């Protein structure tokens, strides 16, 4: 079985409070997995464990193993994993949408032709090509979320972690975003969607619930 992410006997304590307890889960390449749970259940913490960011936090004790394509999380190539968080303002830097979208590709040394191709492809895919000349600070919350999502899609990660990334997007925008995610899934991208809204998980292959520090599969998703 080809797994993008494997969590093995994973436990997390923060300030001596147990957040995750011996969690085991495997996420296949080319699949969409939904993660649900009450506020404080550890959903965002799980995302930050997979992308390696939680290692920088003080008062954190992390046990167990996280494998990304069979390698420990300190050994995978830069750009393998990308994350879109719920609050877009924490990920927006530039006063111009186009600069925002191209910044990540510049960091990863994409060629000019690659950047132009990806900007055209993904701004059209998520329906924001008309916003390229705008200042992100003047956009709606939903538009900001789509700009951040687009900028992440442009770097073409192999694993995409989404933490309620369309919570402020209108119904039409969510439909467009989900269609784009399904295309990425068919291209072999592994996608993890942290959600409160089950309606957004109709494209998921599997749905797991985080509760009392444990993770359990609650149903197969609606994806065909």
Backbone as CSV, one residue per row, in Angstrom:
resi,resn,N_x,N_y,N_z,CA_x,CA_y,CA_z,C_x,C_y,C_z
1,UNK,0.842,-1.188,0.000,0.000,0.000,0.000,0.884,1.247,0.000
2,UNK,0.543,2.212,-0.838,1.329,3.428,-0.978,0.730,4.515,-0.089
3,UNK,1.398,4.805,1.017,0.888,5.796,1.965,1.679,7.093,1.857
4,UNK,0.956,8.201,1.860,1.608,9.509,1.893,2.014,9.870,3.316
5,UNK,1.133,9.577,4.280,1.391,9.897,5.687,1.023,8.706,6.548
6,UNK,1.898,8.385,7.496,1.603,7.342,8.483,1.882,7.901,9.880
7,UNK,0.895,7.797,10.740,1.040,8.179,12.139,1.082,6.909,12.969
8,UNK,2.163,6.743,13.732,2.360,5.504,14.472,2.539,5.794,15.956
9,UNK,1.571,5.311,16.747,1.637,5.442,18.207,1.945,6.878,18.629
10,UNK,1.205,7.806,18.047,1.477,9.229,18.220,0.755,9.768,19.453
11,UNK,1.522,10.371,20.346,0.950,10.997,21.535,1.494,12.417,21.661
12,UNK,0.616,13.322,22.076,0.994,14.728,22.226,0.504,15.242,23.565
13,UNK,1.438,15.830,24.329,1.090,16.500,25.578,1.543,17.945,25.489
14,UNK,0.671,18.847,25.888,0.992,20.272,25.857,0.751,20.845,27.244
15,UNK,1.814,21.385,27.852,1.725,21.861,29.239,1.157,20.790,30.156
16,UNK,1.658,19.572,29.943,1.269,18.399,30.743,-0.191,17.994,30.558
17,UNK,-0.843,18.530,29.531,-2.216,18.104,29.228,-2.207,17.231,27.987
18,UNK,-2.812,16.048,28.092,-2.830,15.107,26.978,-3.768,15.610,25.877
19,UNK,-3.236,15.763,24.662,-4.033,16.181,23.512,-4.331,14.984,22.619
20,UNK,-3.305,14.207,22.318,-3.463,12.998,21.505,-2.877,11.823,22.273
21,UNK,-3.519,10.681,22.138,-3.111,9.511,22.911,-2.977,8.286,22.014
22,UNK,-1.737,7.953,21.657,-1.460,6.735,20.911,-2.262,6.649,19.609
23,UNK,-2.207,7.706,18.834,-2.957,7.789,17.581,-2.243,7.016,16.474
24,UNK,-3.004,6.218,15.741,-2.489,5.495,14.579,-3.418,5.749,13.397
25,UNK,-2.837,6.164,12.281,-3.637,6.475,11.101,-2.725,6.472,9.885
26,UNK,-3.255,6.051,8.737,-2.481,6.065,7.498,-3.326,6.713,6.401
27,UNK,-2.691,7.594,5.638,-3.370,8.345,4.579,-2.753,7.976,3.246
28,UNK,-3.562,7.456,2.351,-3.068,6.967,1.069,-2.772,8.135,0.125
29,UNK,-1.849,7.924,-0.785,-1.661,8.881,-1.861,-2.922,8.885,-2.721
30,UNK,-3.229,10.010,-3.314,-4.406,10.107,-4.163,-5.702,9.874,-3.422
31,UNK,-5.781,10.390,-2.191,-7.016,10.235,-1.408,-7.315,11.528,-0.670
32,UNK,-8.583,11.670,-0.283,-9.013,12.801,0.533,-9.545,12.252,1.848
33,UNK,-8.961,12.705,2.945,-9.350,12.242,4.279,-9.890,13.425,5.069
34,UNK,-11.066,13.254,5.655,-11.664,14.276,6.494,-11.375,14.011,7.961
35,UNK,-11.090,15.079,8.703,-10.878,14.987,10.150,-11.880,15.919,10.830
36,UNK,-12.699,15.360,11.726,-13.680,16.161,12.446,-13.450,15.997,13.941
37,UNK,-14.099,16.855,14.714,-13.981,16.787,16.161,-14.360,18.119,16.768
38,UNK,-14.650,18.111,18.054,-15.022,19.329,18.753,-13.832,20.284,18.844
39,UNK,-14.101,21.540,19.108,-13.024,22.503,19.332,-12.162,22.034,20.498
40,UNK,-10.853,22.097,20.317,-9.940,21.642,21.350,-9.626,20.165,21.308
41,UNK,-10.175,19.455,20.327,-9.949,18.014,20.250,-8.556,17.666,19.737
42,UNK,-7.873,18.641,19.120,-6.520,18.372,18.635,-6.394,18.328,17.130
43,UNK,-7.409,18.816,16.409,-7.382,18.736,14.937,-6.242,19.568,14.340
44,UNK,-6.153,20.823,14.757,-5.083,21.675,14.242,-3.729,21.189,14.719
45,UNK,-3.653,20.687,15.939,-2.395,20.118,16.440,-1.946,18.954,15.566
46,UNK,-2.885,18.134,15.148,-2.543,17.004,14.280,-1.973,17.494,12.952
47,UNK,-2.594,18.540,12.394,-2.080,19.130,11.156,-0.647,19.621,11.364
48,UNK,-0.400,20.287,12.480,0.914,20.873,12.741,1.957,19.818,13.073
49,UNK,1.522,18.654,13.516,2.454,17.543,13.688,2.876,17.002,12.324
50,UNK,1.911,16.837,11.428,2.224,16.290,10.110,3.158,17.223,9.343
51,UNK,2.907,18.539,9.409,3.768,19.459,8.646,5.045,19.859,9.396
52,UNK,5.200,19.361,10.618,6.444,19.569,11.354,6.521,20.849,12.143
53,UNK,5.490,21.683,12.119,5.570,22.991,12.767,5.494,22.924,14.288
54,UNK,4.881,21.892,14.800,4.663,21.850,16.249,5.954,21.596,17.008
55,UNK,6.984,21.147,16.315,8.260,20.878,16.975,8.866,22.147,17.559
56,UNK,8.470,23.290,17.039,9.042,24.559,17.493,8.347,25.113,18.733
57,UNK,7.272,24.478,19.163,6.520,24.980,20.308,7.175,24.567,21.625
58,UNK,7.136,25.497,22.579,7.621,25.175,23.920,6.569,24.358,24.666
59,UNK,7.025,23.656,25.680,6.136,22.887,26.561,5.368,21.796,25.823
60,UNK,5.962,21.295,24.735,5.335,20.232,23.960,6.128,18.948,24.125
61,UNK,5.412,17.861,24.419,6.040,16.543,24.430,5.360,15.698,23.359
62,UNK,6.139,15.280,22.388,5.613,14.531,21.250,6.304,13.181,21.191
63,UNK,5.508,12.123,21.232,6.034,10.761,21.158,5.400,10.026,19.983
64,UNK,6.086,9.001,19.515,5.593,8.238,18.378,6.342,8.626,17.113
65,UNK,5.773,8.246,15.993,6.476,8.425,14.727,5.530,8.944,13.656
66,UNK,6.036,9.884,12.851,5.317,10.389,11.690,6.165,10.107,10.460
67,UNK,5.602,9.362,9.517,6.306,9.045,8.282,5.612,9.720,7.105
68,UNK,6.397,10.354,6.260,5.895,10.985,5.042,6.558,10.290,3.869
69,UNK,5.747,9.574,3.089,6.277,8.732,2.014,7.381,7.822,2.536
70,UNK,7.155,7.294,3.740,8.080,6.329,4.325,9.253,6.924,5.060
71,UNK,9.376,8.259,5.067,10.502,8.920,5.722,10.024,9.709,6.927
72,UNK,10.893,9.839,7.914,10.566,10.657,9.074,10.396,12.103,8.648
73,UNK,9.618,12.881,9.392,9.247,14.223,8.953,10.402,15.214,8.944
74,UNK,11.565,14.831,9.429,12.708,15.726,9.315,13.542,15.405,8.082
75,UNK,13.010,14.510,7.202,13.821,14.100,6.075,13.162,14.215,4.717
76,UNK,11.963,14.818,4.623,11.328,14.908,3.313,11.693,16.232,2.645
77,UNK,11.661,16.255,1.316,12.075,17.465,0.588,11.149,18.644,0.856
78,UNK,11.723,19.849,0.856,10.942,21.067,1.002,9.894,21.163,-0.104
79,UNK,8.672,21.556,0.276,7.606,21.671,-0.710,6.749,20.431,-0.832
80,UNK,7.121,19.351,-0.129,6.320,18.127,-0.182,4.946,18.349,0.438
81,UNK,4.923,19.065,1.559,3.688,19.314,2.304,3.396,20.815,2.310
82,UNK,2.130,21.155,2.098,1.706,22.554,2.205,0.419,22.617,3.020
83,UNK,0.263,23.705,3.746,-0.861,23.848,4.672,-1.603,25.147,4.424
84,UNK,-2.930,25.073,4.451,-3.773,26.260,4.411,-4.575,26.290,5.706
85,UNK,-4.358,27.342,6.504,-5.042,27.457,7.786,-6.344,28.240,7.655
86,UNK,-7.133,28.209,8.724,-8.465,28.799,8.709,-8.435,30.316,8.545
87,UNK,-7.488,30.988,9.199,-7.423,32.448,9.167,-6.481,32.891,8.054
88,UNK,-7.001,33.391,6.942,-6.130,33.739,5.817,-5.194,34.897,6.119
89,UNK,-5.561,35.778,7.053,-4.724,36.940,7.349,-3.362,36.540,7.909
90,UNK,-3.261,35.339,8.480,-1.975,34.888,9.009,-1.047,34.415,7.897
91,UNK,-1.561,34.251,6.666,-0.745,33.748,5.570,-0.619,34.738,4.413
92,UNK,-1.222,35.905,4.549,-1.127,36.920,3.503,-0.051,37.941,3.883
93,UNK,0.829,38.238,2.925,1.976,39.098,3.207,2.006,40.331,2.309
94,UNK,1.692,40.166,1.032,1.915,41.216,0.041,0.656,42.050,-0.204
95,UNK,0.827,43.297,-0.684,-0.314,44.171,-0.963,-0.898,43.964,-2.355
96,UNK,-0.527,42.869,-3.003,-1.007,42.577,-4.351,-1.231,41.087,-4.477
97,UNK,-2.393,40.688,-5.010,-2.746,39.276,-5.089,-1.752,38.500,-5.950
98,UNK,-1.362,39.053,-7.088,-0.432,38.348,-7.967,0.900,38.089,-7.265
99,UNK,1.410,39.095,-6.554,2.661,38.906,-5.818,2.500,37.829,-4.749
100,UNK,1.332,37.820,-4.112,1.061,36.817,-3.080,1.113,35.411,-3.661
101,UNK,0.507,35.242,-4.823,0.410,33.921,-5.437,1.760,33.442,-5.961
102,UNK,2.577,34.348,-6.460,3.858,33.941,-7.056,4.977,33.799,-6.029
103,UNK,4.797,34.343,-4.837,5.877,34.366,-3.850,6.399,32.963,-3.531
104,UNK,5.487,32.033,-3.271,5.910,30.676,-2.939,6.681,30.024,-4.068
105,UNK,6.230,30.222,-5.300,6.917,29.631,-6.448,8.310,30.222,-6.615
106,UNK,8.449,31.512,-6.339,9.773,32.136,-6.407,10.714,31.516,-5.382
107,UNK,10.204,31.249,-4.187,11.020,30.631,-3.141,11.491,29.246,-3.531
108,UNK,10.658,28.526,-4.284,11.008,27.174,-4.714,11.651,27.153,-6.096
109,UNK,12.042,28.345,-6.578,12.825,28.464,-7.818,12.097,27.919,-9.045
110,UNK,10.793,28.153,-9.117,10.064,27.847,-10.340,10.546,28.780,-11.453
111,UNK,10.532,28.291,-12.680,10.889,29.165,-13.798,9.764,30.156,-14.059
112,UNK,10.072,31.204,-14.817,9.067,32.206,-15.150,7.906,31.571,-15.904
113,UNK,8.211,30.668,-16.845,7.156,29.999,-17.607,6.286,29.141,-16.705
114,UNK,6.909,28.434,-15.759,6.149,27.601,-14.821,5.235,28.465,-13.962
115,UNK,5.745,29.593,-13.507,4.933,30.479,-12.672,3.741,31.023,-13.448
116,UNK,3.963,31.463,-14.669,2.868,31.988,-15.484,1.819,30.911,-15.752
117,UNK,2.288,29.700,-16.042,1.360,28.594,-16.310,0.524,28.271,-15.073
118,UNK,1.164,28.200,-13.908,0.451,27.846,-12.679,-0.508,28.947,-12.246
119,UNK,-0.087,30.201,-12.391,-0.990,31.310,-12.052,-2.242,31.234,-12.910
120,UNK,-2.066,31.040,-14.203,-3.218,30.944,-15.103,-4.096,29.743,-14.741
121,UNK,-3.463,28.598,-14.514,-4.213,27.362,-14.247,-5.025,27.461,-12.958
122,UNK,-4.385,27.863,-11.876,-5.039,27.756,-10.579,-5.907,28.965,-10.232
123,UNK,-5.585,30.146,-10.757,-6.504,31.267,-10.524,-7.817,31.021,-11.247
124,UNK,-7.749,30.417,-12.429,-8.975,30.053,-13.135,-9.685,28.893,-12.447
125,UNK,-8.914,27.949,-11.918,-9.509,26.773,-11.278,-10.343,27.158,-10.063
126,UNK,-9.869,28.134,-9.271,-10.615,28.514,-8.068,-11.414,29.806,-8.266
127,UNK,-11.399,30.337,-9.491,-12.266,31.459,-9.826,-11.840,32.799,-9.283
128,UNK,-10.522,33.058,-9.240,-10.072,34.351,-8.697,-9.180,35.114,-9.675
129,UNK,-9.197,34.762,-10.952,-8.326,35.439,-11.919,-8.623,36.942,-11.988
130,UNK,-9.867,37.334,-11.690,-10.235,38.746,-11.724,-9.695,39.538,-10.531
131,UNK,-9.070,38.844,-9.569,-8.572,39.518,-8.367,-7.071,39.784,-8.412
132,UNK,-6.400,39.422,-9.490,-4.940,39.457,-9.513,-4.354,40.830,-9.219
133,UNK,-5.025,41.896,-9.617,-4.497,43.237,-9.400,-4.949,43.881,-8.100
134,UNK,-5.711,43.152,-7.300,-6.293,43.718,-6.084,-5.344,43.619,-4.892
135,UNK,-5.625,44.419,-3.872,-4.935,44.330,-2.597,-5.675,43.314,-1.726
136,UNK,-5.015,42.254,-1.246,-5.711,41.249,-0.429,-6.414,41.826,0.781
137,UNK,-5.875,42.932,1.314,-6.486,43.538,2.499,-7.879,44.087,2.227
138,UNK,-8.185,44.315,0.945,-9.490,44.863,0.581,-10.475,43.794,0.112
139,UNK,-10.085,42.532,0.225,-10.946,41.440,-0.211,-11.812,40.940,0.943
140,UNK,-12.865,40.220,0.598,-13.692,39.577,1.617,-12.917,38.408,2.229
141,UNK,-13.402,37.918,3.356,-12.752,36.781,4.000,-12.691,35.563,3.094
142,UNK,-13.780,35.313,2.372,-13.809,34.167,1.471,-12.831,34.317,0.316
143,UNK,-12.751,35.525,-0.229,-11.801,35.775,-1.316,-10.366,35.606,-0.823
144,UNK,-10.091,36.080,0.385,-8.752,35.904,0.959,-8.413,34.413,1.081
145,UNK,-9.371,33.628,1.541,-9.122,32.198,1.678,-8.797,31.555,0.328
146,UNK,-9.486,31.976,-0.702,-9.229,31.410,-2.028,-7.873,31.853,-2.565
147,UNK,-7.452,33.068,-2.249,-6.121,33.534,-2.660,-5.040,32.678,-1.995
148,UNK,-5.179,32.442,-0.700,-4.199,31.613,0.004,-4.193,30.201,-0.558
149,UNK,-5.378,29.639,-0.776,-5.462,28.294,-1.347,-4.772,28.246,-2.699
150,UNK,-5.020,29.233,-3.537,-4.422,29.275,-4.867,-2.902,29.355,-4.783
151,UNK,-2.391,30.188,-3.889,-0.938,30.334,-3.760,-0.289,29.020,-3.342
152,UNK,-0.989,28.249,-2.518,-0.468,26.951,-2.091,-0.551,25.932,-3.231
153,UNK,-1.648,25.931,-3.960,-1.796,24.996,-5.070,-0.715,25.215,-6.123
154,UNK,-0.297,26.463,-6.294,0.691,26.788,-7.328,2.048,26.143,-7.084
155,UNK,2.377,25.813,-5.831,3.668,25.174,-5.580,3.584,23.655,-5.749
156,UNK,2.385,23.169,-6.034,2.146,21.763,-6.365,2.679,20.790,-5.301
157,UNK,2.170,20.907,-4.075,2.604,19.971,-3.031,2.065,18.569,-3.291
158,UNK,2.723,17.583,-2.727,2.263,16.205,-2.835,1.274,15.852,-1.735
159,UNK,1.331,16.634,-0.651,0.397,16.466,0.466,-0.159,17.843,0.799
160,UNK,-1.485,17.947,0.847,-2.150,19.223,1.082,-2.980,19.122,2.358
161,UNK,-2.668,19.976,3.331,-3.355,19.987,4.617,-4.241,21.227,4.695
162,UNK,-5.535,21.023,4.875,-6.504,22.118,4.833,-7.248,22.209,6.160
163,UNK,-7.035,23.311,6.870,-7.650,23.495,8.180,-8.817,24.472,8.040
164,UNK,-9.990,23.950,7.684,-11.202,24.760,7.475,-10.918,25.937,6.540
165,UNK,-10.273,25.625,5.426,-9.741,26.683,4.560,-10.802,27.364,3.704
166,UNK,-12.043,26.876,3.712,-13.109,27.545,2.958,-14.265,27.948,3.872
167,UNK,-13.981,28.138,5.162,-15.045,28.431,6.124,-15.749,29.752,5.834
168,UNK,-15.064,30.690,5.147,-15.666,31.986,4.843,-16.078,32.121,3.376
169,UNK,-15.906,31.052,2.616,-16.196,31.075,1.181,-17.676,30.767,0.961
170,UNK,-18.290,31.424,-0.021,-19.709,31.173,-0.284,-19.904,29.814,-0.951
171,UNK,-21.158,29.425,-1.111,-21.465,28.081,-1.596,-20.876,27.818,-2.974
172,UNK,-20.993,28.782,-3.879,-20.438,28.604,-5.222,-18.923,28.445,-5.172
173,UNK,-18.270,29.245,-4.331,-16.819,29.156,-4.195,-16.384,27.821,-3.630
174,UNK,-17.149,27.290,-2.669,-16.808,25.984,-2.098,-16.945,24.883,-3.137
175,UNK,-17.958,24.982,-3.988,-18.119,23.973,-5.040,-16.925,23.975,-5.985
176,UNK,-16.493,25.165,-6.359,-15.335,25.289,-7.258,-14.081,24.733,-6.579
177,UNK,-13.896,25.080,-5.301,-12.721,24.599,-4.572,-12.730,23.079,-4.477
178,UNK,-13.894,22.490,-4.223,-13.970,21.037,-4.099,-13.708,20.349,-5.437
179,UNK,-14.165,20.927,-6.515,-13.866,20.366,-7.835,-12.365,20.368,-8.093
180,UNK,-11.699,21.438,-7.678,-10.242,21.519,-7.838,-9.538,20.461,-6.999
181,UNK,-10.006,20.255,-5.770,-9.399,19.253,-4.898,-9.578,17.845,-5.465
182,UNK,-10.713,17.580,-6.059,-10.925,16.268,-6.677,-9.963,16.032,-7.836
183,UNK,-9.685,17.080,-8.610,-8.721,16.958,-9.699,-7.327,16.657,-9.151
184,UNK,-6.958,17.325,-8.059,-5.661,17.077,-7.452,-5.563,15.655,-6.914
185,UNK,-6.640,15.193,-6.314,-6.675,13.821,-5.832,-6.419,12.843,-6.976
186,UNK,-7.045,13.071,-8.101,-6.864,12.188,-9.250,-5.459,12.267,-9.824
187,UNK,-4.734,13.342,-9.488,-3.339,13.474,-9.906,-2.381,12.872,-8.880
188,UNK,-2.927,12.279,-7.811,-2.096,11.590,-6.829,-1.786,12.365,-5.572
189,UNK,-2.375,13.557,-5.402,-2.132,14.357,-4.197,-2.933,13.781,-3.032
190,UNK,-2.307,13.677,-1.873,-3.003,13.279,-0.650,-3.509,14.543,0.044
191,UNK,-4.787,14.564,0.401,-5.412,15.766,0.945,-6.064,15.440,2.286
192,UNK,-5.736,16.249,3.298,-6.356,16.117,4.612,-7.184,17.366,4.858
193,UNK,-8.477,17.175,5.126,-9.395,18.283,5.342,-9.909,18.264,6.778
194,UNK,-9.479,19.236,7.577,-10.041,19.429,8.912,-11.285,20.291,8.767
195,UNK,-12.403,19.798,9.269,-13.675,20.486,9.042,-14.604,20.377,10.242
196,UNK,-15.441,21.411,10.418,-16.610,21.332,11.293,-17.855,21.008,10.472
197,UNK,-17.843,21.445,9.225,-19.002,21.320,8.359,-18.927,20.030,7.544
198,UNK,-19.788,19.074,7.853,-19.784,17.789,7.148,-20.111,17.952,5.669
199,UNK,-20.831,19.003,5.315,-21.178,19.203,3.905,-19.930,19.378,3.048
200,UNK,-18.856,19.888,3.634,-17.618,20.072,2.884,-16.848,18.766,2.697
201,UNK,-17.297,17.720,3.380,-16.586,16.448,3.321,-17.266,15.440,2.404
202,UNK,-18.171,15.923,1.551,-18.815,14.989,0.623,-17.844,14.490,-0.445
203,UNK,-16.645,15.094,-0.526,-15.637,14.626,-1.481,-14.598,13.727,-0.808
204,UNK,-14.739,13.505,0.503,-13.745,12.710,1.227,-13.954,11.214,0.984
205,UNK,-12.844,10.493,0.940,-12.899,9.035,0.820,-13.134,8.376,2.169
206,UNK,-12.584,8.977,3.219,-12.754,8.481,4.583,-12.867,9.674,5.524
207,UNK,-13.611,9.485,6.619,-13.755,10.537,7.625,-13.408,9.954,8.992
208,UNK,-12.541,10.676,9.710,-12.115,10.258,11.037,-12.535,11.308,12.065
209,UNK,-12.798,10.843,13.282,-13.142,11.757,14.373,-12.060,11.720,15.441
210,UNK,-11.631,12.912,15.841,-10.747,13.037,16.994,-11.609,13.293,18.228
211,UNK,-11.455,12.437,19.223,-12.263,12.571,20.438,-11.503,11.960,21.602
212,UNK,-11.392,12.722,22.683,-10.720,12.247,23.897,-9.311,11.742,23.601
213,UNK,-8.630,12.407,22.673,-7.254,12.059,22.364,-7.077,10.918,21.400
214,UNK,-8.188,10.316,20.968,-8.117,9.171,20.066,-8.693,9.522,18.698
215,UNK,-8.300,8.750,17.686,-8.834,8.957,16.343,-9.496,7.663,15.880
216,UNK,-10.721,7.802,15.391,-11.474,6.640,14.936,-12.181,6.952,13.629
217,UNK,-12.165,5.985,12.728,-12.894,6.134,11.482,-14.380,6.051,11.783
218,UNK,-15.139,7.054,11.337,-16.575,7.057,11.628,-17.406,6.705,10.414
219,UNK,-16.834,6.896,9.208,-17.575,6.496,8.023,-16.699,6.629,6.790
220,UNK,-17.086,5.902,5.741,-16.501,6.170,4.453,-17.102,7.466,3.943
221,UNK,-16.300,8.259,3.258,-16.793,9.536,2.758,-17.711,9.355,1.580
222,UNK,-18.110,10.504,1.016,-19.048,10.478,-0.100,-18.393,10.417,-1.452
223,UNK,-17.043,10.466,-1.508,-16.344,10.481,-2.793,-16.539,9.171,-3.520
224,UNK,-16.640,9.277,-4.813,-16.800,8.088,-5.647,-15.468,7.749,-6.318
